Amino acid sequence: MAETHPFFPSGEWEGFYLYPFSSRQYRMQIWFHFGDGIISGGGSDDINTFTWRGTYDKAGLQCEMLKSYPTHDVHYRGHADENGIWGTWHMDYGSGGFHIWPKEKAGNAEDAEEAPEAAKTPKMAEMGI
């Protein structure tokens, strides 16, 4: 059954991930399906195409996901709010932060360019990223 919680809508998402040594935002194009506490999906970024699988908790607004590339996996842990999902990613040789959101939340193309920077600053700082 598809999820009805407004913080976990199935469909197209977008966002970015960060490395700790750079302020550059590495963009991701994503599609998700949320249902019965299970996350599945896929997408692409500057590295390659990938798949997603994981779990989410509506009560705690938390999620854990595995992003699988053809060559390696990256673990994501995040917190959902009205601005999307924020959190950290890690793998054997590195870690960093991320922010993703449903594509329709970005509004028009002009808002999409401004939204990540405006939204990133306080939450990423709060998370120590």
NORHU-V430330 format. One record per run of one state. SS is the DSSP state (H for helix, E for strand, - for the rest). FROM is the first residue (numbers start at 0). TO is the last residue. If there is no record, write none. Layout:
BEGIN
[[SS/FROM/TO] [SS/FROM/TO]]
END
This chain:
BEGIN
[[-/0/9] [E/10/16] [-/17/24] [E/25/34] [-/35/36] [E/37/44] [-/45/47] [E/48/56] [-/57/60] [E/61/67] [-/68/71] [E/72/80] [-/81/82] [E/83/90] [-/91/92] [E/93/101] [H/102/105] [-/106/107] [H/108/125] [-/126/128]]
END
